[in-house]
């Protein structure tokens, strides 16, 4: 997903006239060594912070269908991330750098989302909105001065660009749909059961099958006759 956001930003900036002017758009870290090797006008779009947007985390899964309309997979919900970039312009004179940076700023502030023609790969397949916020960074993102200090370079005018992009969920293949009915096969008995092995089920006067089941009641002794008052037994 990250490289697809990079490609979307490159297409956005090239479409704003940078490619026609011979300005190269790169995604390298603007270190001191990199700046010394640079020779042509360049716009550097450096990614330095990636954070998940937990407020947009979902729990429901989606279904993937084939050409016949059958469900072939289930995909977990996409998870959203904020990608923060440091955009700088590099030229032989500060005036040229400011002109380049102004051209980039005019392009970014007029763009709220990356259009479908700028999306590739999984971003294009998901069909979700990829938002662009220029001129600021996230509340938790490192400050530009801290980034320059970590890179070991000199502080330059820069733009903070934040992109909110979805990361496609994991797809799990489901079993194919059932197309045949239930098939039952019967096997003939090899022979009659022996008398000792046969057990007749008795349900008379038995309400609880117990551990042996209803068949275990055949060995149960009859209940004793109730006594009448006076000592005689009732048959």
VENMO-V321626 format. One record per residue. RES is the residue in one small letter. OMEGA is omega in whole degrees, -180 to 180 (* if undefined). Layout:
res = <RES RES>
omega = <OMEGA OMEGA>
This chain:
res = <x x x x x x x x x x x x x x x x x x x x x x x x x x x x x x x x x x x x x x x x x x x x x x x x x x x x x x x x x x x x x x x x x x x x x x x x x x x x x x x x x x x x x x x x x x x x x x x x x x x x x x x x x x x x x x x x x x x x x x x x x x x x x x x x x x x x x x x x x x x x x x x x x x x x x x x x x x x x x x x x x x x x x x x x x x x x x x x x x x x x x x x x x x x x x x x x x x x x x x x x x x x x x x x x x x x x x x x x x x x x x x x x x x x x x x x x x x x>
omega = <-177 180 177 173 176 -180 178 177 178 178 179 -177 177 178 178 176 -179 -180 180 180 -180 180 -179 176 -178 -179 180 173 -176 179 180 179 179 180 180 -180 -176 -178 -177 175 -172 169 -177 179 -172 177 -177 180 178 -180 178 174 -175 -180 -178 179 -179 -179 -178 -180 178 -178 179 -176 174 -177 -179 178 178 178 -179 -180 174 -174 176 -175 178 177 -172 -179 175 179 -177 -177 172 -175 180 178 -177 179 -177 -179 178 180 178 177 180 178 177 -179 177 178 178 -180 179 179 -174 -178 178 -178 177 -179 172 -177 -180 -180 180 -176 178 173 -176 178 178 -179 -179 -180 179 -177 176 -175 180 179 -176 176 179 179 179 -178 -178 -177 178 178 -179 179 178 179 179 178 179 -180 -179 -180 179 -178 180 173 -175 176 173 -178 179 -180 176 -174 178 172 -175 179 -180 179 177 -177 179 179 180 -180 179 -179 180 178 179 -179 180 178 178 -179 180 179 -179 -180 180 178 176 -179 -179 -178 -179 179 -178 179 179 -179 -176 177 177 -179 -179 -178 -179 -177 -178 -178 180 -179 -179 -178 -178 -179 -177 -180 180 179 179 180 180 179 172 173 -177 173 -180 176 177 -178 *>
